[in-house]
């Protein structure tokens, strides 16, 4: 579950005041809004990359407003994937587990499990430089899911993809949600994304988040 309780953010002329939002456990919520409306800012607040000026961030019933990003049980896929240039695909997916000092055998098993789910087993020895856009998104998703987070945040994961890889990632996101039950918040400006993926829809405009009519 994701709860934002009266979140206020001020940065220069940009302002979001008393934002309230709730995504129930297991839902796939799509947050729609135009460029510059604050969608990415809210993801950064939820995952701990940005501290709100006031308000609370409650994740799975716990107040995590002051928690570090690593302590929040949140997987985050930025818009560009943000893959590490010098790591292989295997190392990208394993990264969070290595940081947590998990058992090497368990790390390998988890990477192989995710590689099968995401259809990237043949890419594990590759560097990110040679990957297609769709492949990069699959790797970024694997890295975000590696430690079995309770919450998954996606920032425009389909925006840079052509039709065929886009359809593949849509199908993959549906499969991931069904198999893992992870609570997902997907931000986009695309009505098609919302219609294809969202079990609930929200809209953001003028610093407010409201349920969006279907």
N, C-alpha and C positions, 0 to 999 in steps of 0.2 A: 504494500500500500504506500502511496505517495500522498502526503498532505503538506500543502503550503498554507501557513496560517499568518495572514496579514503581513506578507513580505513587502518591504519597501526597499527600492534600489534607486540611488541617485548617482548619475555620472554626467557632469556638465549639464547640457540642456536635456539629456535623457532622464526620464523619471518614470518609475512604476510604483504605484501607491497602493498599499493594503491589498496585495494580491492574495486571493484565496483559491485553492484548487485541491481537488481530491481525486485520486485514481485508485479505485479499489484493487485489492490483491487479485492478480491473475488477468486483469484487463489489458487490452491493447488499445491504449488511448492515443489518438492523433490530435496534435495541437496545431491548428492552422493559423496563419497570419502572414502579412506582407513582409518583405525585407525591411529590417529595422524596427520591427514591432516588439522585439524583446524575446523571441522564442529561444534563441541560443543562450541568452542571458539566464533564463530560467533553468535550462539544463545545467549550466555552470553552477548555479546556486544549489541545485539538488545534489550534484556530485561533489560539491565542496571546492570547486575551483574559484568561486566568487563568494565573498561574504556579504550577506544582505545588510543594509543599514539598520533594519529592524525586522521583527517577525521571527517565526520558527519554521524549521524544516523537520518534519516528522516522517520517518521511514519505518514501515512495518511496526508502528506503534511506539517507536523510540525517538526522543528528541535528539536529532543529530546536527543541530545548528552549529555547534562548536566542534564537531568531529572532523578529523582529517579526511581527505578523499579516500585514503586506504582503509579507513575504519568504517566506511558507510555501506559496504556490501552492494555497490553499484557498479555495473558495467557501462562504459560510455564509448560510443562510436562517434568521433567528431566528423564533420562534414567531409573532410579530405582523407579520412582514415588515419592520418598521422602515423604511418608505419615507420619503424626505425630503419634507416637506410642501410646500416651495416649488419643487420640480422637476417638470417634465413627465415622462411615462413615458419618452420618448426620453432625456432627461437622466439619469434614474435608471439606465437600462441602460448608458448611455455613461460613467457616473461613473468607474468604475475605470480605464477606458481613457484618459480625460482626465487623471486623476491620473498615469498612466504616460506621459503626453505622446506618445501614439500619433498617427500621421498622421490628420488630420481625415477624409480620404476613407476611410481604413481603418476608423475609428470608425463612420462612417455605414454602411458596408457591413456591419459586424458587428452593429450594432443592427438593421438591416433583416433580416439573416439570422435573428437570434434572434426578432424579432417575428413572422416568418413561422412559425418552428418552434413558437412558443408561442401562436400565434393571437391576437396583440394588435396587429397592424399598424394597425388602425383606432383604437387608443387612444394613439398616440405623442404627440399634442399635448395629451393630457388631464393634469390634475393628479390626485394620488392621492385627494383628498377625495371625488370622485364615483365611485370604483371600487367594484365589488362585492368580496366576500371572495375569490372565485375569481380575479377579475382581479388583485387585489393580490398574490396568491400567484404568479401567472404573472409579474408584473413583478419581484417579489423574486427569483424563480428566474432570470429573464433577467439581472438585475444580478449575481447570483452566478456565472453561467456566462460573463459577457461576456469575461473574459480567458482563457478556455479552461483552467480549473484542472484539476489532476490529481485533486483530491479535492473532493467536495461533501458538506457537512454540512447536514442538515435537522432542524429542531427542531419536532416536532409540526405538520408542514405541512398536515395534513388535519383537525385537531381542531375548527376553528371553522366548517367548511363543511357546508352542507346536502347531501343525497344526490346531487343532479344535479351541482353543481360538484365535489363530492368525487370522483365517478366520472370526471369529465373530467380532474382533476388526477392521479388514479391512472394513467389512460391516458397522460397527458403525461409523467409521470415514467418510465414504462416506455419510451416513445419516446426520451426524452432519454438514458437509459442505453444503449439499443441503438445510438443514432446517435453518441454521444460516447465511450462506454467509460469514463466517469468513475467512479472508485472512490467509492461513496456510503455514508455512515453516516446512517441515518434513525432518530431516537429517537421513541418513542411508547409509550403504554400500551395501544394497540389491537391485539388479536389479528388483527382483520380486515386492518389495514395490513400486518402481518407476512406473513399468508397471501397477500395480493395482490401484494406487491412484493418481499419479501426473497428473495435467493438464499442467504442465510445468516441465522441468527437467533441473537441473544445475549440474555441476561437479566441484569439488574442488581438485586441485593438484598443488604442488609446490607453495603454497601461492597465487593461482589465482582461481577465480570463472568464469566459462565460461558456455554458453549454452551447454547442452549435447545432442548429436545426438541420435535420437530414433532408 
